[in-house]
Every structure is written in structure tokens, then in C-alpha cells.
Amino acid sequence: MLRIFKCQGGASMSPFIKKGDILIVKTDSKNLIPGDIIVFKYQDQILAHRILFKIGKSYLVKGDTNFFPESISKNDILGKVVIVYRAKNTKIKYLPYFNIFVLFFSFIYPFLYRVLRMFKNI
């Protein structure tokens, strides 16, 4: 089953997911692996982050530009992002075999993002 979510704001998954993007989410995803982007409930919010690790029945997740991860229960997961639609009908299909590169990049990107923002504000 698929569900549709609209990104309301935040930059935690930038540049992959931006404000206004439409997320197509597969709700019956059972085989979640590190690198997958999921939509989940966290402290009365609905967020999209990348899975870092599975620890028992919990997952450690992090936004690509965030410094620190969050731990969430499997029950909080609403589904796995399979397609992202950007403005002007641009379709960004999520490529599962790309997980390892993106997972590595998600550790470096928060620092790179802040450095680039500093230069932009100069």
C-alpha cells in the first residue's frame, strides 16, 4: 500500500528532500536496511530520516544534515520513501543500491552543509 506525504519544511534531508516535495511512501515495507529513507512519528511530528542501524526492535535514524541521530521504535515507522516528486513534476526515484554511498555521505554532509552556508552568508 502507498501513502502520500507533503514535506512541510525543515532541512534535515536537504538536498534530497526539500520543502514542498511530495513523498510516495510504501507502508508495508518489512525489509528496512541502513540507508533507506523512512517516514515516522517522533514527538508529535511526522519526519523523514535515513536509517543508520537496526538495534533489536528499534532503529537509529538521522536526517542527512543533522548532527545527532534519534532512536525510534519499529511501531513509529509509517513507511519507506520510494519516490520523491519535486516542483515542476520532477521525479526522483530512490535507488536502493545507492544506500552505501548515501549512508557514508550523510555522516559528512552536516559539516559540509554548515561550511557552505557560512560562505553563502559572507
Secondary structure as UniProt FT lines:
FT   STRAND          2..6
FT   TURN            12..16
FT   TURN            19..20
FT   STRAND          22..26
FT   TURN            27..28
FT   TURN            34..35
FT   STRAND          37..42
FT   TURN            43..44
FT   STRAND          45..55
FT   TURN            56..57
FT   STRAND          58..62
FT   TURN            64..65
FT   STRAND          70..73
FT   HELIX           74..76
FT   STRAND          77..86
FT   HELIX           87..89
FT   STRAND          90..93
FT   HELIX           96..98
FT   HELIX           99..120
//
